[in-house]
Amino acid sequence: MSYKYECGDFSQFQEQLKRMRDLDDKIIYALNASLPTESFKGQIDSEAKCRDLKGKLDSGYGHRQEVIKNCILVCADNVKQLKEKRDENRDDIAVGKQFKTEQRKLRLFQAELSVEDIIRERTQKTLRERCRLFVNVDSL
């Protein structure tokens, strides 16, 4: 999954994150589709399925974290540049507005890191609960 990440438009960035969080959002479905019912228990390697799902989730977490942090850096740099411009010319209302808009966007990007933590915690809890019968949950 190769996306071009847009940090300039926050709503577009959120759409990208939504697509990247698809597996987390559909974790119950993924587990139901991957793990066998009692009658099919011996036909599927449930431990491998759980580990594979965990690997995909971890990969997604790392990637999203990297993307969010990158946008935070880009936005923080923009804020710094706009602050310098604003400090040079206090009468430029447009630069002042742009500075405040970029500051708000920076806070939104930073808040996404907290959202990521919540999503990760929720998904990991679900994974551990469903996979505990097939694999040592401490290793997940």
Secondary structure, DSSP 8 states (H G I E B T S, - for coil): -------S-HHHHHHHHHHHTHHHHTHHHHHHHHS--GGGGGGS-HHHHHHHHHHHHHHHHHHHHHHHHHHHHHHHHHHHHHHHHHHH-TT-HHHHHHHHHHHHHHHHHHHHHHHHHHHHHHHHHHHHHHHTTTS-GGG-
